[in-house]
């Protein structure tokens, strides 16, 4: 059976922590930032853990991540 291919677009969006969990960026911090508060922009800058429901989809797209 051939190797599974990694979706490169997905591989660029996630990073693995030291404990093996996946982290992702938050949505909503690319443009239209002038009406968002500084606190909101700061909280959007932090990375969050991928939810349990999405973990299956991400691991299918990035089997070797």
N, CA and C atoms as an extended XYZ file, in Angstrom:
195
Properties=species:S:1:pos:R:3:atomname:S:1:resname:S:1:resid:I:1 pbc="F F F"
N         0.840       -1.183        0.000 N   UNK     1
C         0.000        0.000        0.000 CA  UNK     1
C         0.888        1.250        0.000 C   UNK     1
N         0.604        2.238       -0.844 N   UNK     2
C         1.455        3.427       -0.897 CA  UNK     2
C         1.281        4.305        0.340 C   UNK     2
N         2.261        5.180        0.516 N   UNK     3
C         2.192        6.116        1.639 CA  UNK     3
C         1.062        7.113        1.422 C   UNK     3
N         0.506        7.592        2.527 N   UNK     4
C        -0.506        8.640        2.440 CA  UNK     4
C         0.186        9.975        2.208 C   UNK     4
N        -0.420       10.826        1.400 N   UNK     5
C         0.151       12.141        1.137 CA  UNK     5
C        -0.322       13.140        2.188 C   UNK     5
N         0.571       14.048        2.530 N   UNK     6
C         0.233       15.135        3.441 CA  UNK     6
C        -0.310       16.304        2.643 C   UNK     6
N        -1.431       16.856        3.085 N   UNK     7
C        -1.966       18.063        2.463 CA  UNK     7
C        -1.101       19.228        2.931 C   UNK     7
N        -0.319       19.788        2.030 N   UNK     8
C         0.647       20.815        2.415 CA  UNK     8
C        -0.033       22.079        2.934 C   UNK     8
N        -1.197       22.400        2.404 N   UNK     9
C        -1.902       23.591        2.894 CA  UNK     9
C        -2.295       23.416        4.358 C   UNK     9
N        -2.657       22.205        4.747 N   UNK    10
C        -3.019       21.946        6.144 CA  UNK    10
C        -1.774       21.856        7.019 C   UNK    10
N        -0.699       21.294        6.491 N   UNK    11
C         0.523       21.130        7.281 CA  UNK    11
C         1.112       22.478        7.688 C   UNK    11
N         0.909       23.509        6.870 N   UNK    12
C         1.429       24.834        7.189 CA  UNK    12
C         0.599       25.528        8.265 C   UNK    12
N        -0.597       25.062        8.521 N   UNK    13
C        -1.498       25.758        9.447 CA  UNK    13
C        -1.447       25.231       10.872 C   UNK    13
N        -0.810       24.102       11.100 N   UNK    14
C        -0.810       23.488       12.424 CA  UNK    14
C         0.612       23.258       12.891 C   UNK    14
N         0.799       23.257       14.215 N   UNK    15
C         2.092       22.912       14.786 CA  UNK    15
C         1.860       21.971       15.958 C   UNK    15
N         2.826       21.112       16.195 N   UNK    16
C         2.720       20.115       17.255 CA  UNK    16
C         3.447       20.641       18.483 C   UNK    16
N         2.818       20.540       19.638 N   UNK    17
C         3.450       20.959       20.883 CA  UNK    17
C         4.373       19.851       21.374 C   UNK    17
N         5.085       20.129       22.437 N   UNK    18
C         5.996       19.141       22.992 CA  UNK    18
C         5.286       17.916       23.520 C   UNK    18
N         4.055       18.091       23.982 N   UNK    19
C         3.298       16.955       24.513 CA  UNK    19
C         2.521       16.217       23.430 C   UNK    19
N         2.623       16.695       22.169 N   UNK    20
C         1.976       15.991       21.065 CA  UNK    20
C         0.627       16.546       20.650 C   UNK    20
N         0.186       17.622       21.289 N   UNK    21
C        -1.093       18.221       20.907 CA  UNK    21
C        -0.893       19.136       19.701 C   UNK    21
N        -1.983       19.410       18.986 N   UNK    22
C        -1.921       20.284       17.819 CA  UNK    22
C        -2.436       21.668       18.176 C   UNK    22
N        -1.756       22.695       17.649 N   UNK    23
C        -2.179       24.071       17.870 CA  UNK    23
C        -2.452       24.731       16.537 C   UNK    23
N        -3.365       25.711       16.564 N   UNK    24
C        -3.743       26.431       15.354 CA  UNK    24
C        -3.879       27.911       15.683 C   UNK    24
N        -3.881       28.732       14.621 N   UNK    25
C        -4.129       30.160       14.783 CA  UNK    25
C        -5.624       30.409       14.902 C   UNK    25
N        -5.966       31.554       15.477 N   UNK    26
C        -7.371       31.953       15.537 CA  UNK    26
C        -7.753       32.694       14.264 C   UNK    26
N        -9.008       32.607       13.906 N   UNK    27
C        -9.501       33.313       12.721 CA  UNK    27
C        -9.833       34.754       13.083 C   UNK    27
N        -9.776       35.641       12.104 N   UNK    28
C       -10.252       37.001       12.287 CA  UNK    28
C        -9.193       38.035       12.567 C   UNK    28
N        -7.948       37.787       12.218 N   UNK    29
C        -6.908       38.782       12.486 CA  UNK    29
C        -6.070       39.070       11.247 C   UNK    29
N        -6.678       39.081       10.084 N   UNK    30
C        -5.952       39.394        8.859 CA  UNK    30
C        -6.261       40.785        8.332 C   UNK    30
N        -7.504       41.197        8.386 N   UNK    31
C        -7.861       42.522        7.878 CA  UNK    31
C        -9.093       43.001        8.627 C   UNK    31
N        -9.501       44.241        8.344 N   UNK    32
C       -10.618       44.895        9.050 CA  UNK    32
C       -10.351       44.959       10.552 C   UNK    32
N        -9.138       45.376       10.907 N   UNK    33
C        -8.743       45.377       12.311 CA  UNK    33
C        -9.002       46.708       13.010 C   UNK    33
N        -9.346       47.754       12.265 N   UNK    34
C        -9.418       49.074       12.885 CA  UNK    34
C       -10.563       49.196       13.888 C   UNK    34
N       -11.630       48.439       13.728 N   UNK    35
C       -12.744       48.563       14.671 CA  UNK    35
C       -12.674       47.544       15.809 C   UNK    35
N       -11.659       46.692       15.805 N   UNK    36
C       -11.510       45.709       16.881 CA  UNK    36
C       -10.636       46.300       17.981 C   UNK    36
N       -10.975       45.983       19.221 N   UNK    37
C       -10.235       46.545       20.343 CA  UNK    37
C        -8.863       45.885       20.450 C   UNK    37
N        -7.967       46.551       21.174 N   UNK    38
C        -6.617       46.023       21.352 CA  UNK    38
C        -6.654       44.701       22.108 C   UNK    38
N        -7.543       44.596       23.095 N   UNK    39
C        -7.643       43.355       23.862 CA  UNK    39
C        -8.123       42.212       22.980 C   UNK    39
N        -9.056       42.526       22.096 N   UNK    40
C        -9.565       41.489       21.189 CA  UNK    40
C        -8.482       41.036       20.213 C   UNK    40
N        -7.718       41.993       19.691 N   UNK    41
C        -6.639       41.647       18.761 CA  UNK    41
C        -5.546       40.850       19.460 C   UNK    41
N        -5.281       41.187       20.727 N   UNK    42
C        -4.292       40.438       21.497 CA  UNK    42
C        -4.743       39.003       21.709 C   UNK    42
N        -6.016       38.815       22.030 N   UNK    43
C        -6.520       37.462       22.257 CA  UNK    43
C        -6.580       36.667       20.966 C   UNK    43
N        -6.774       37.354       19.837 N   UNK    44
C        -6.765       36.669       18.550 CA  UNK    44
C        -5.356       36.257       18.137 C   UNK    44
N        -4.337       36.874       18.748 N   UNK    45
C        -2.958       36.551       18.400 CA  UNK    45
C        -2.501       35.233       19.009 C   UNK    45
N        -3.151       34.798       20.072 N   UNK    46
C        -2.714       33.575       20.741 CA  UNK    46
C        -3.136       32.349       19.940 C   UNK    46
N        -2.384       31.292       20.093 N   UNK    47
C        -2.720       30.045       19.422 CA  UNK    47
C        -3.525       29.175       20.379 C   UNK    47
N        -4.425       28.383       19.826 N   UNK    48
C        -5.275       27.526       20.646 CA  UNK    48
C        -5.118       26.080       20.201 C   UNK    48
N        -5.494       25.188       21.085 N   UNK    49
C        -5.421       23.764       20.791 CA  UNK    49
C        -6.555       23.376       19.841 C   UNK    49
N        -6.266       22.460       18.933 N   UNK    50
C        -7.288       21.975       18.007 CA  UNK    50
C        -8.300       21.168       18.808 C   UNK    50
N        -9.584       21.393       18.564 N   UNK    51
C       -10.622       20.725       19.336 CA  UNK    51
C       -10.657       19.232       19.023 C   UNK    51
N       -11.222       18.498       19.936 N   UNK    52
C       -11.298       17.040       19.809 CA  UNK    52
C       -12.111       16.626       18.588 C   UNK    52
N       -13.134       17.408       18.244 N   UNK    53
C       -13.973       17.054       17.101 CA  UNK    53
C       -13.245       17.241       15.780 C   UNK    53
N       -12.330       18.215       15.703 N   UNK    54
C       -11.595       18.470       14.465 CA  UNK    54
C       -10.307       17.668       14.361 C   UNK    54
N        -9.896       17.045       15.437 N   UNK    55
C        -8.614       16.352       15.458 CA  UNK    55
C        -8.556       15.222       14.440 C   UNK    55
N        -9.639       14.506       14.247 N   UNK    56
C        -9.669       13.400       13.289 CA  UNK    56
C        -9.434       13.915       11.878 C   UNK    56
N       -10.085       15.034       11.529 N   UNK    57
C        -9.926       15.600       10.186 CA  UNK    57
C        -8.496       16.060        9.939 C   UNK    57
N        -7.901       16.689       10.939 N   UNK    58
C        -6.544       17.205       10.774 CA  UNK    58
C        -5.548       16.064       10.653 C   UNK    58
N        -5.708       15.025       11.448 N   UNK    59
C        -4.765       13.912       11.374 CA  UNK    59
C        -4.921       13.129       10.080 C   UNK    59
N        -6.087       13.163        9.466 N   UNK    60
C        -6.242       12.543        8.145 CA  UNK    60
C        -5.521       13.355        7.080 C   UNK    60
N        -5.549       14.673        7.204 N   UNK    61
C        -4.882       15.528        6.225 CA  UNK    61
C        -3.372       15.548        6.411 C   UNK    61
N        -2.925       15.404        7.646 N   UNK    62
C        -1.488       15.438        7.964 CA  UNK    62
C        -1.130       14.178        8.743 C   UNK    62
N        -0.994       13.040        8.072 N   UNK    63
C        -0.774       11.794        8.807 CA  UNK    63
C         0.582       11.712        9.498 C   UNK    63
N         1.573       12.471        9.041 N   UNK    64
C         2.918       12.373        9.615 CA  UNK    64
C         3.296       13.599       10.422 C   UNK    64
N         2.321       14.415       10.794 N   UNK    65
C         2.592       15.637       11.536 CA  UNK    65
C         2.827       15.330       12.992 C   UNK    65
